[in-house]
């Protein structure tokens, strides 16, 4: 679901780099309450930890002061529940943007991998990558998920088998891939799977560290 944040408070918001991040503070039952930083976590006045989630700033319009976030709907998650119930006029707070992906203009090819949480970033990257061979591997939970990546690339969709660890199909896809000389890899998804991708790239394949950017977006079994 695409959610658009808007308002004069976005004046001066820095234009995000491709595949950057923003942090979204969700409201409590009493409305939006700005937490305090303890040096370790953000806490609310009653001592509870603030509900903050991280997303890709899919589109920012500095003239209209609008910021789009694409949110995966997955049942009872805090952000998923909020997005499904959000209405015009509801308040949230946003901070960022965090660092994005520095695109190598001399790269001879790109290989992008991610699960559903990475689709916004992958779509954004495809808008900025140069005209070189690009392969995209995306892991989805259901076979009818539409990607709509917006660019003609070597697109491969993998449905995660029931009971399999998140990210398993992405690890297999990279293991089986023939990586051309000069390729740059970008991957994001479940943290444990991304660690496996790192080991494969740097230990098994012996790729230079500068050739791959791999980010853990979430961790199975943990919220936030």
Secondary structure, DSSP 4 states (H G I P E B T S, - for coil): -EEEEESGGGTTPPPPPTT--EEEEPPBTTB----EE-SSSEE-TTSPBP-EEEE-EEEEETTTTEEEEE----SS-HHHHHHHH--TT---EEEE--------TT-SEEEEEE-GGGHHHHHHHHTTS-SSEEEEEEEESSTT-----SS-SEEEEEEPPTTPPTTHHHHHHHHH--PPTTEEEEEEEEHHHHHHHHHIIIIIS---GGGEEEEEEE-TT---
